Amino acid sequence: MFNRFLASIGIGNATIDTVLEKPRYMPGEEVRGVVRIRGGNVEQQIETIHLSVMTQYVRESNDQKYNQNAEVGRYHVSAPFLLKAGENREVPFSFNLPHQTPLTFARTPVWVKTELDVRGGVDPGDNDKIEVVPTPQMNTVLEAMNRLGFQLRKADCEYASRLGGKMPFVQEIEFVPTTQFRGQLDEVEVMFFPSDRELEIVLQIDRRARGLASMFAEAMNMDESFVRVKYTNEQLNQGAATVSHQLADIIARFAR
């Protein structure tokens, strides 16, 4: 009876360790692994096991910026079961990494959070960081930007409830011009919105201030244009050369 009381406050409770098949994934790719569970000092009723894909984004309030955790996807990977004292159990799982998962550029963190829902006890947890890399379609766009003389400067996730869709944030991948558009633009930010068959991108084109009128526009954030472009996977599979020509035409229209 005393051991059950201790387990209810987390002493001698069950413990878990999530083991992923590999450390690196692309958005949309299947994630596989096992949750290893070791029973504590008493048997416990496990209601379910939750897996969540987590990240962080920057939010501003009262002129101060702070990091906010965000859940990108959540999965139940087990039916209820009774875990005996000292029992070792492995629960396999698989799920597709959500398309909205940000890339781990510039130290953007992404991790898989595991929670064990224990009836009448403290819920143990585990966090496992993963690396999220671009899909081939995203790489085509990134290579196209490189061909146009844009250099990656930074990437971060920022609060944007309107642009983010189902997510409260978007990942902004910021490029600066080094050749063709140098002197015309301050920067171009690329935002990816992938799905199974297509890749939608949003370009935020920031024109460089030239003259008093454009300096005023820059001060009022009126020098920025947002452009949405959709590509099917088949179009992107044609290669970066074709995409770079199309992006050059779009950027040139809004760089004037």
C-alpha positions as MATLAB code, in Angstrom:
seq = 'MFNRFLASIGIGNATIDTVLEKPRYMPGEEVRGVVRIRGGNVEQQIETIHLSVMTQYVRESNDQKYNQNAEVGRYHVSAPFLLKAGENREVPFSFNLPHQTPLTFARTPVWVKTELDVRGGVDPGDNDKIEVVPTPQMNTVLEAMNRLGFQLRKADCEYASRLGGKMPFVQEIEFVPTTQFRGQLDEVEVMFFPSDRELEIVLQIDRRARGLASMFAEAMNMDESFVRVKYTNEQLNQGAATVSHQLADIIARFAR';
ca = [
       0.000    0.000    0.000;
       2.837    2.387    0.885;
       4.622    1.579   -2.417;
       1.430    2.429   -4.301;
       1.278    5.781   -2.524;
       4.909    6.490   -3.408;
       4.256    5.605   -7.050;
       1.293    8.003   -7.100;
       3.674   10.871   -6.298;
       6.357    9.688   -8.698;
       8.612    7.632   -6.422;
       9.163    4.094   -7.691;
       6.984    4.922  -10.709;
       7.249    3.355  -14.188;
       9.975    4.777  -16.467;
      10.151    5.064  -20.251;
      12.795    5.453  -22.946;
      11.848    6.122  -26.574;
      14.241    4.769  -29.214;
      13.868    6.126  -32.750;
      14.964    4.143  -35.797;
      17.181    7.039  -36.963;
      17.920   10.656  -36.009;
      17.165   12.417  -39.337;
      13.866   12.790  -41.222;
      12.143   14.807  -43.938;
       8.660   16.310  -43.513;
       6.108   13.670  -44.499;
       8.520   10.775  -43.898;
       7.536    7.814  -41.730;
       8.985    7.814  -38.220;
       9.414    4.411  -36.600;
      10.676    3.306  -33.204;
       9.812    1.667  -29.894;
       8.856    2.939  -26.460;
      10.678    0.915  -23.807;
       8.792    0.794  -20.516;
      10.037   -0.529  -17.192;
       7.560   -1.131  -14.398;
       8.099    0.473  -11.025;
       7.631   -0.932   -7.529;
       3.932   -1.679   -8.007;
       1.698   -2.640  -10.910;
       0.083    0.333  -12.654;
      -2.722    0.823  -15.140;
      -1.422    2.516  -18.300;
      -4.209    4.350  -20.103;
      -2.257    5.208  -23.247;
       1.064    6.366  -24.654;
       1.166    9.761  -26.358;
       3.807   10.823  -28.870;
       4.012   14.495  -29.868;
       6.185   16.250  -32.440;
       7.306   19.491  -30.781;
       9.110   22.661  -31.821;
       9.598   26.261  -30.670;
       8.707   29.598  -32.184;
       9.350   33.214  -31.230;
       6.440   35.299  -29.976;
       6.424   38.953  -29.016;
       4.460   40.508  -26.173;
       4.883   43.934  -24.562;
       7.957   44.600  -26.725;
       9.648   41.445  -25.439;
      10.385   38.271  -27.395;
      10.153   34.822  -25.860;
      10.182   31.194  -27.030;
       6.916   29.288  -27.083;
       6.631   25.512  -27.429;
       4.271   24.248  -30.131;
       2.818   20.817  -30.794;
       3.008   20.027  -34.517;
       1.400   16.576  -34.293;
       0.076   14.205  -31.604;
      -0.411   10.430  -31.735;
      -1.819    7.688  -29.465;
       0.271    4.549  -29.892;
      -1.141    2.127  -27.319;
      -4.412    0.776  -25.970;
      -4.772    0.570  -22.164;
      -2.785   -2.185  -20.446;
      -1.676   -3.298  -16.986;
       2.054   -2.893  -16.324;
       3.289   -5.258  -13.644;
       5.912   -4.288  -11.076;
       9.384   -4.535  -12.604;
       7.979   -5.606  -15.994;
       9.888   -4.689  -19.173;
       7.767   -3.981  -22.217;
       8.393   -2.565  -25.693;
       5.662   -0.810  -27.659;
       6.479   -0.275  -31.362;
       5.085    2.761  -33.170;
       5.090    4.498  -36.530;
       3.663    7.790  -37.787;
       4.312   10.215  -40.606;
       6.198   13.348  -39.630;
       3.727   16.201  -40.259;
       4.313   18.217  -43.414;
       4.242   21.383  -41.286;
       7.261   20.288  -39.245;
       9.920   23.029  -39.525;
      13.388   22.312  -40.801;
      16.101   22.303  -38.152;
      18.013   25.156  -39.773;
      19.924   27.556  -37.522;
      19.302   25.615  -34.316;
      15.510   25.462  -34.718;
      14.685   22.607  -32.318;
      12.376   19.700  -33.140;
      11.852   16.799  -30.790;
       9.586   13.817  -30.188;
       7.951   14.017  -26.771;
       6.709   10.780  -25.194;
       4.205   10.694  -22.319;
       2.900    7.698  -20.433;
      -0.640    8.260  -19.135;
      -0.675    6.453  -15.775;
      -3.951    6.135  -13.893;
      -3.590    7.684  -10.465;
       0.131    8.335  -10.848;
       2.690   10.779  -12.160;
       3.020   10.545  -15.941;
       6.654    9.834  -16.920;
       8.014   11.380  -20.110;
      10.932   11.359  -22.531;
      12.226   13.863  -25.117;
      14.246   12.888  -28.209;
      15.641   15.542  -30.536;
      15.558   14.869  -34.286;
      17.045   16.573  -37.320;
      14.554   17.642  -39.994;
      16.038   18.148  -43.462;
      14.472   19.511  -46.685;
      12.546   17.272  -49.039;
      13.892   16.972  -52.612;
      11.222   19.473  -53.694;
      12.317   21.984  -51.047;
      15.927   21.481  -52.061;
      14.988   22.400  -55.636;
      13.647   25.767  -54.428;
      16.674   26.358  -52.187;
      19.011   25.565  -55.079;
      17.007   27.902  -57.334;
      17.483   30.740  -54.823;
      21.197   29.969  -54.750;
      21.354   30.142  -58.562;
      19.797   33.621  -58.381;
      22.616   34.797  -56.120;
      20.735   34.659  -52.834;
      22.658   33.592  -49.741;
      20.982   31.986  -46.747;
      21.280   34.311  -43.753;
      19.069   32.770  -41.095;
      15.942   30.722  -40.469;
      13.571   30.941  -37.555;
      10.003   30.158  -36.566;
       7.863   33.170  -35.731;
       4.303   33.660  -34.568;
       2.024   34.232  -37.568;
      -1.530   33.040  -36.987;
      -2.757   34.154  -40.428;
       0.062   32.691  -42.514;
       0.552   29.557  -40.428;
      -2.791   27.930  -41.246;
      -3.254   25.140  -38.704;
      -0.054   26.131  -36.937;
       0.364   29.361  -34.912;
       3.751   29.992  -36.542;
       5.624   29.912  -39.833;
       9.260   29.164  -40.518;
      10.905   32.048  -42.349;
      14.038   31.176  -44.326;
      15.794   34.474  -44.959;
      18.008   35.122  -47.980;
      20.067   38.184  -48.877;
      20.966   39.087  -52.501;
      24.646   38.990  -53.435;
      24.549   39.480  -57.231;
      21.510   39.943  -59.478;
      19.172   41.721  -57.040;
      21.806   43.384  -54.900;
      20.919   47.054  -54.454;
      17.253   46.389  -55.222;
      16.284   44.178  -52.299;
      17.150   43.972  -48.636;
      16.078   40.358  -48.358;
      13.694   37.666  -49.537;
      12.083   35.310  -47.042;
      10.863   31.909  -48.197;
       8.127   30.009  -46.362;
       7.302   26.392  -47.255;
       3.798   24.874  -47.129;
       4.227   21.299  -48.403;
       1.699   18.549  -48.989;
       1.856   15.083  -50.559;
       1.630   16.260  -54.172;
       2.641   19.908  -54.215;
       4.706   22.564  -52.537;
       3.277   26.006  -51.926;
       5.811   28.713  -51.142;
       5.269   32.227  -49.871;
       7.873   34.808  -50.823;
       8.194   37.896  -48.655;
      10.074   40.344  -50.867;
      11.604   43.281  -49.005;
      12.594   46.140  -51.322;
      15.560   48.354  -50.478;
      14.757   51.972  -49.645;
      15.615   54.394  -52.456;
      14.651   58.020  -51.936;
      12.428   59.682  -49.373;
       9.198   57.971  -50.448;
      10.667   54.481  -50.253;
      12.331   55.277  -46.928;
       8.899   56.244  -45.591;
       7.422   53.022  -46.975;
      10.180   51.022  -45.302;
       9.530   52.722  -41.972;
       5.815   51.824  -42.269;
       6.579   48.246  -43.417;
       4.927   49.060  -46.751;
       7.999   48.002  -48.733;
       7.231   44.286  -48.324;
       5.255   42.169  -50.781;
       3.876   38.697  -50.149;
       3.610   36.368  -53.143;
       2.175   32.839  -53.112;
       3.421   30.317  -55.665;
       2.369   26.674  -56.038;
       4.417   23.951  -57.676;
       3.446   20.350  -58.207;
       6.067   17.760  -57.327;
       6.340   16.976  -61.059;
       7.189   20.613  -61.834;
       9.856   20.721  -59.136;
      11.316   17.446  -60.345;
      12.263   19.265  -63.571;
      15.148   20.806  -61.663;
      16.375   24.053  -60.158;
      17.227   25.745  -63.463;
      13.586   25.972  -64.570;
      12.369   27.060  -61.130;
      15.088   29.729  -60.836;
      13.918   31.383  -64.077;
      10.329   31.461  -62.813;
      11.318   32.851  -59.409;
      13.551   35.466  -61.068;
      10.567   36.786  -63.052;
       8.377   36.933  -59.947;
      10.994   38.622  -57.756;
      11.897   41.124  -60.506;
       8.242   42.262  -60.760;
       8.134   43.125  -57.053;
      11.684   44.478  -56.794;
      10.819   47.634  -58.731;
];
